[in-house]
Amino acid sequence: MMDTIFDICVKIMEDVSPMLGLTYKEFNVILFVIVHPLITLMLFTALLRNYIKNKLHRR
């Protein structure tokens, strides 16, 4: 099951990367080294803001 999902994702990335003018490896680096960490950081920041906002609101 996991191999199938992985293979589908790789195929999508292989098909999309030329449309963006990138190689598969470049697209992979942009996605998993730049975009994913930025999204994770933004979600963590939003979570922290909400936590602090709720803590202050309860007082």
ZAMARNU-153366 format. One record per residue: residue number from 1; x, y, z of N, C-alpha, C, O, CB in turn. Coordinates in Angstrom, 3 decimals, m for minus. Glycine has a CB too. Layout:
<pts>
drenvo_n_east_n_north_n_up_ca_east_ca_north_ca_up_c_east_c_north_c_up_o_east_o_north_o_up_cb_east_cb_north_cb_up
NUM_X_Y_Z_X_Y_Z_X_Y_Z_X_Y_Z_X_Y_Z
...
</pts>
This chain:
<pts>
drenvo_n_east_n_north_n_up_ca_east_ca_north_ca_up_c_east_c_north_c_up_o_east_o_north_o_up_cb_east_cb_north_cb_up
1_0.825_m1.191_0.000_0.000_0.000_0.000_0.868_1.254_0.000_0.668_2.151_m0.819_m0.938_m0.001_1.205
2_1.837_1.317_0.922_2.694_2.491_1.019_3.552_2.643_m0.230_3.785_3.762_m0.688_3.579_2.403_2.260
3_4.021_1.541_m0.779_4.810_1.590_m2.011_3.986_2.154_m3.166_4.498_2.915_m3.988_5.332_0.190_m2.370
4_2.734_1.787_m3.224_1.854_2.272_m4.285_1.655_3.781_m4.176_1.730_4.499_m5.173_0.499_1.554_m4.230
5_1.401_4.254_m2.957_1.224_5.697_m2.746_2.500_6.440_m3.119_2.450_7.468_m3.794_0.839_5.996_m1.275
6_3.638_5.921_m2.681_4.927_6.533_m3.013_5.121_6.592_m4.522_5.503_7.630_m5.061_6.081_5.753_m2.360
7_4.860_5.479_m5.207_5.045_5.426_m6.662_4.144_6.430_m7.377_4.562_7.060_m8.349_4.763_4.011_m7.183
8_2.909_6.580_m6.897_1.978_7.545_m7.494_2.504_8.968_m7.300_2.480_9.774_m8.230_0.562_7.401_m6.869
9_2.976_9.270_m6.098_3.507_10.610_m5.807_4.737_10.915_m6.657_4.876_12.024_m7.172_3.858_10.736_m4.317
10_5.621_9.945_m6.803_6.812_10.131_m7.632_6.398_10.375_m9.081_6.953_11.253_m9.742_7.751_8.899_m7.535
11_5.444_9.621_m9.571_4.975_9.785_m10.950_4.387_11.182_m11.155_4.641_11.819_m12.177_3.923_8.706_m11.297
12_3.606_11.654_m10.189_3.037_13.003_m10.286_4.145_14.039_m10.329_4.107_14.966_m11.138_2.088_13.286_m9.104
13_5.133_13.881_m9.458_6.250_14.834_m9.436_7.054_14.775_m10.737_7.503_15.808_m11.233_7.172_14.549_m8.236
14_7.235_13.592_m11.282_7.950_13.460_m12.551_7.181_14.119_m13.691_7.784_14.685_m14.603_8.196_11.984_m12.871
15_5.852_14.048_m13.642_5.029_14.645_m14.695_4.919_16.164_m14.557_4.875_16.878_m15.559_3.642_14.029_m14.678
16_4.874_16.655_m13.325_4.688_18.085_m13.084_5.991_18.863_m13.236_5.973_19.999_m13.710_4.112_18.310_m11.695
17_7.107_18.282_m12.848_8.373_19.020_m12.857_8.729_19.609_m14.226_9.173_20.756_m14.271_9.485_18.113_m12.403
18_8.561_18.895_m15.338_8.878_19.536_m16.634_7.947_20.710_m16.947_8.353_21.665_m17.609_8.791_18.505_m17.765
19_6.714_20.642_m16.478_5.771_21.740_m16.695_6.238_23.015_m15.983_5.925_24.128_m16.406_4.366_21.343_m16.205
20_6.982_22.831_m14.907_7.501_23.957_m14.140_8.909_24.353_m14.582_9.490_25.307_m14.065_7.501_23.619_m12.661
21_9.440_23.610_m15.536_10.789_23.888_m16.027_11.865_23.426_m15.068_12.952_24.001_m15.020_10.949_25.358_m16.286
22_11.562_22.383_m14.301_12.490_21.861_m13.311_12.759_20.389_m13.565_11.975_19.705_m14.222_11.946_22.067_m11.898
23_13.877_19.911_m13.036_14.100_18.470_m13.039_13.364_17.878_m11.837_12.932_18.608_m10.945_15.635_18.128_m12.995
24_13.227_16.576_m11.821_12.586_15.905_m10.690_13.340_16.208_m9.401_12.728_16.478_m8.367_12.519_14.380_m10.928
25_14.665_16.165_m9.461_15.477_16.408_m8.263_15.314_17.844_m7.761_15.209_18.067_m6.555_16.957_16.120_m8.556
26_15.293_18.818_m8.674_15.099_20.211_m8.264_13.727_20.399_m7.610_13.607_21.047_m6.570_15.243_21.153_m9.478
27_12.717_19.833_m8.222_11.356_19.926_m7.690_11.277_19.266_m6.315_10.626_19.788_m5.411_10.347_19.272_m8.659
28_11.923_18.144_m6.162_11.950_17.421_m4.897_12.596_18.266_m3.798_12.076_18.345_m2.685_12.703_16.094_m5.058
29_13.728_18.895_m4.114_14.414_19.736_m3.134_13.550_20.937_m2.760_13.399_21.252_m1.580_15.774_20.208_m3.684
30_12.986_21.602_m3.753_12.132_22.769_m3.472_10.966_22.367_m2.582_10.635_23.068_m1.625_11.607_23.397_m4.785
31_10.354_21.250_m2.895_9.174_20.817_m2.148_9.508_20.383_m0.724_8.846_20.809_0.223_8.493_19.681_m2.877
32_10.516_19.548_m0.564_10.757_18.933_0.743_11.827_19.620_1.591_11.919_19.353_2.789_11.145_17.517_0.546
33_12.629_20.492_1.001_13.649_21.197_1.772_13.232_22.637_2.038_13.661_23.236_3.024_14.992_21.165_1.039
34_12.395_23.199_1.161_11.982_24.593_1.323_10.511_24.710_1.695_10.184_25.258_2.747_12.252_25.372_0.046
35_9.622_24.206_0.852_8.182_24.414_1.043_7.655_23.701_2.289_6.981_24.321_3.112_7.418_23.931_m0.185
36_7.948_22.433_2.436_7.417_21.682_3.585_7.860_22.271_4.922_7.021_22.448_5.804_7.854_20.227_3.504
37_9.157_22.584_5.110_9.550_23.197_6.378_8.885_24.561_6.616_8.540_24.888_7.751_11.055_23.354_6.421
38_8.704_25.358_5.551_8.029_26.648_5.721_6.583_26.469_6.166_6.111_27.186_7.048_8.075_27.446_4.420
39_5.884_25.524_5.566_4.493_25.256_5.959_4.449_24.768_7.403_3.588_25.193_8.173_3.840_24.208_5.012
40_5.356_23.891_7.773_5.413_23.389_9.144_5.662_24.530_10.125_5.020_24.600_11.173_6.508_22.321_9.280
41_6.588_25.419_9.791_6.881_26.566_10.647_5.671_27.498_10.764_5.376_27.992_11.852_8.088_27.338_10.101
42_4.981_27.738_9.670_3.793_28.595_9.705_2.688_27.974_10.564_2.034_28.680_11.331_3.273_28.844_8.279
43_2.478_26.671_10.444_1.464_26.002_11.255_1.826_26.019_12.735_0.960_26.217_13.587_1.276_24.567_10.784
44_3.099_25.811_13.039_3.554_25.860_14.432_3.363_27.266_14.999_2.929_27.424_16.140_5.042_25.432_14.537
45_3.687_28.284_14.205_3.504_29.674_14.642_2.033_29.970_14.905_1.701_30.597_15.911_4.058_30.651_13.587
46_1.154_29.532_14.022_m0.282_29.746_14.213_m0.771_29.022_15.466_m1.573_29.567_16.224_m1.070_29.265_12.977
47_m0.299_27.817_15.684_m0.675_27.057_16.872_m0.220_27.773_18.135_m0.977_27.883_19.099_m0.079_25.645_16.819
48_1.005_28.254_18.129_1.546_28.961_19.282_0.772_30.256_19.550_0.468_30.572_20.701_3.031_29.268_19.066
49_0.455_30.998_18.497_m0.342_32.227_18.663_m1.703_31.923_19.275_m2.144_32.613_20.194_m0.527_32.938_17.309
50_m2.358_30.905_18.771_m3.673_30.542_19.306_m3.579_30.088_20.752_m4.447_30.405_21.564_m4.306_29.444_18.460
51_m2.530_29.348_21.073_m2.332_28.897_22.451_m2.163_30.090_23.382_m2.783_30.153_24.443_m1.108_27.967_22.548
52_m1.316_31.036_22.976_m1.082_32.220_23.808_m2.348_33.064_23.898_m2.690_33.547_24.977_0.083_33.062_23.243
53_m3.034_33.243_22.801_m4.285_34.019_22.775_m5.322_33.404_23.716_m5.990_34.120_24.462_m4.852_34.091_21.333
54_m5.454_32.084_23.679_m6.424_31.420_24.554_m6.011_31.486_26.015_m6.861_31.616_26.896_m6.599_29.971_24.138
55_m4.712_31.398_26.279_m4.224_31.512_27.657_m4.541_32.897_28.229_m5.000_33.012_29.365_m2.703_31.245_27.715
56_m4.295_33.943_27.443_m4.543_35.306_27.886_m6.037_35.579_28.007_m6.463_36.317_28.896_m3.903_36.299_26.925
57_m6.826_34.997_27.129_m8.266_35.218_27.125_m8.944_34.594_28.356_m9.954_35.107_28.838_m8.874_34.645_25.845
58_m8.393_33.508_28.850_m8.993_32.804_29.994_m8.795_33.542_31.305_m9.503_33.262_32.273_m8.412_31.415_30.111
59_m7.872_34.459_31.368_m7.586_35.165_32.630_m8.650_36.136_32.990_m8.554_36.803_34.020_m6.282_35.883_32.552
</pts>
